[in-house]
Amino acid sequence: FQMKCGYKRHPMRPMAAEDKKSIAIANFLGSKHVATIVAPEGVTIECDENDKDKRIFVNGLDIEKVGSTCGRIYQSCIPTGLDRRKFKDGIYLQERLFQVQESEE
């Protein structure tokens, strides 16, 4: 899965850990709180800090674990107590890429 940061006011800083097992999201709506999401076993999280598009790649073999990790990343960046029509900052799912192996018959 490919996710992308969208912001209008304060640029977020997603940083993946060296072991690709967790991601830390800093400066969401200018707050000092750092949201940390730990991926379950078999799921890797990758993001490049120098990428201007701020893309996050979530990979794994189990689609349910990958999907739940993307959901947890999305839910960690929902503005609370603010008008959702005006504050659209967050991390959104951009693309789903599946690899299907062809079986030999």
N, C-alpha and C positions, 0 to 999 in steps of 0.2 A: 504494500500500500504506500501511496505517496501523499504526504500532508504538506500544507503550506501555511505560513504565518500571514495573517492579514491584520494590518494595523493602520490607524490614521493619525493617532496622537503621539504615542510613545513606542518606539521600536523595541520589540521583544528580542531577547537573546536566548534562543534554545541552544543548549550545549549537551551533546551526548557524552557519556562517560567513555573512558579509554577501553573498557571491556565490552562496550556496546550493550550493556544490560540495563541501563537507566538513562533518563534524560532529565535535565534541570532547566526550567524555564524561568528566566529572570526578567525583571522590569516590565511585567504585565500591567498595563495602565499606570505605569510609573511607580508601582509599589515596590517596597523593599523585600517583600516575601518572595522566596524562591520555591516554586512548586517542583517537587521531585517525583517522577513516576518510574517505578521499577517494573521491568518487563518480566513475564513469567518464563519458565524454562523453555528453551527452544525458539525464543523470539529475540531478534537483534534490532537495535535502533541506531540509525546512522544519520548524522547531519554535519554539514560543512559550515563552519563559522564564517568562512570567507565568501560563501555563496550569497549573492545579493537577493536571490529569490527566497531565501530562508526555507528551503525544502527539507523535510524530514522523511526518511525512508524507514518503514517498519517491515521487516522480513521475517519469514518463518515458514515451517511446514504445516502447522496446524492453523487452519484459517480462523477458527473460533478464538484462539489465543491472540492471533494477530489483530483480529477485529476488536476484541475487548481491550487490547492495549491502545489501539487508535481511539476508541471511545473514552478511555480514561484520560488520554492526552487532551482530547477535545473538551471533556468536562472540567478539566483543571483550569481552562482558560475561558470560562463563561463569566462575563461581568455580572455581578450580583448587586442588586439595589439600583441599577441604572436602566435607562430606557434602551431596550434591545434594538429599536428602530434607529437610534442615533449612535449608540456605541456598538459597532460591529467588529471590534477588535477580538482576535482569537486565533486558534489554529484549526483549520478546516481540512477535511478529507478532499483531496484533489483528484486522485486517480487510483483505481484498483487494477492491479496487474496480476494475472494468474498465469502460472506455468503449468501447462497440461502435458503430461507425458503420453506419447502414443504407445499403445500396447501392441506387441507383435503377436499376430495370430497365425 
